[in-house]
Amino acid sequence: MDYNHQTSLVPCGQDKYISKNELLLHLKTYNLYYEGQNLQLRHREEEDEFIVEGLLNISWGLCRPIRLQMQDDNERIRPPPSSSSWHSGCNLGAQGTIMKPLTMPNIQISEVDASPESEQTPSPTDSRGLKPVQEDTPQLMRTRSDVGVRRRGNVRTPSDQRRIRRHRFSINGHFYNHKTSVFTPAYGSVTNVRINSTMTTPQVLKLLLNKFKIENSAEEFALYVVHTSGEKQKLKTTDYPLIARILQGPCEQVSKVFLMEKDQVEEVTYDVAQYIKFEMPVLKSFIQKLQEEEDREVKKLMRKYTVLRLMIRQRLEEIAETPATI
């Protein structure tokens, strides 16, 4: 095989290739179908390698619940603050040490920490020698604690909000909490991941699980191409899901890519899928015809071997009647 011909082939699996021109025709049809949508795919060549990239729709088809991570990577778990504790406006580290608060309330309480002598000194602005209202220490301490709790619970900095959006996505609105951390996504609900044509099935699975911070191992799942006819084709570990989607065609009413458990789903071939949607009486009539055909074949074989057995017996008798010659 010459070099030019070899570079015009694009791998689509183990020992499986497709010509670049044929793939470009499929890609053109794919992009025409999704014209004006973000599901259109782009292609480029990098170091003589043809690469297609874009979003791939994947439908959830799980039977068992999945587990969401309790927190994002490198994010420390902090206990909720208590309004009655002295550290209510502070954060606790992983070992229980007091850390600096993320946001300090903008409250002036300079008179709270003053010495007893300064408490007896009249305010320079009070001509009657009365104590200023700000020296009501218990009320001021409660105000500081309450404000600290409100700011800790409801306010996030813009950088924190961007980081959360970047590192965690929800599955139908499900983030981690103690009520919905273990749940089963709705069957047939669709998500998508941005991949390219050089990523294999295990790589796509890991990327999808990492997107939603799912604790389950990628080895528990597999990707299946499911047709409306009932045919189910499991993508091998050496397959490229984006190439498989392009070759199957863009219409998801004909076929979809599903995420399913390995041990819960069996592949269904095209021949078997042809009979899945038939009603039971029709299937019984098929079985009856097959049994009748099988009976005819059995009778035909019995007649054939009966004749052959008679011929062998007749030949043996002729040999026995022939006198032996010296």
Number of C-alpha atoms within 10 A of each C-alpha: 5 6 7 8 9 11 13 15 18 21 17 20 18 11 7 11 13 15 14 15 12 13 17 14 12 17 22 14 15 21 18 12 15 14 11 9 10 10 18 19 19 13 14 10 9 8 5 9 13 17 15 20 18 17 17 21 16 20 21 18 21 20 14 12 12 15 15 22 18 16 14 14 9 6 8 11 12 11 11 12 20 15 17 10 9 11 16 20 24 19 19 19 14 11 6 10 9 12 11 12 15 13 14 13 15 9 10 10 14 9 15 15 11 11 9 8 7 11 15 11 11 14 14 9 9 10 8 9 12 12 14 14 8 13 16 12 14 9 10 17 13 13 12 18 20 15 17 23 17 14 15 20 10 7 11 13 10 9 9 11 11 11 11 12 11 10 13 16 15 13 17 11 8 16 19 20 12 8 9 13 17 17 14 16 19 14 13 14 13 17 14 14 15 14 19 21 21 20 17 21 19 21 15 22 21 15 16 20 15 17 17 19 22 19 13 15 10 18 11 11 18 21 25 27 20 19 19 12 15 18 19 22 17 19 19 16 15 15 21 23 29 27 25 16 19 23 17 18 16 21 13 14 8 12 20 23 27 23 20 20 19 15 9 10 15 12 14 17 12 14 9 12 16 13 14 14 10 11 9 10 9 11 13 12 11 12 12 12 11 12 12 11 11 12 12 12 11 12 10 12 11 12 11 11 11 12 11 12 12 11 11 11 11 12 11 11 10 9 10 10 8 8 7 7 4 3
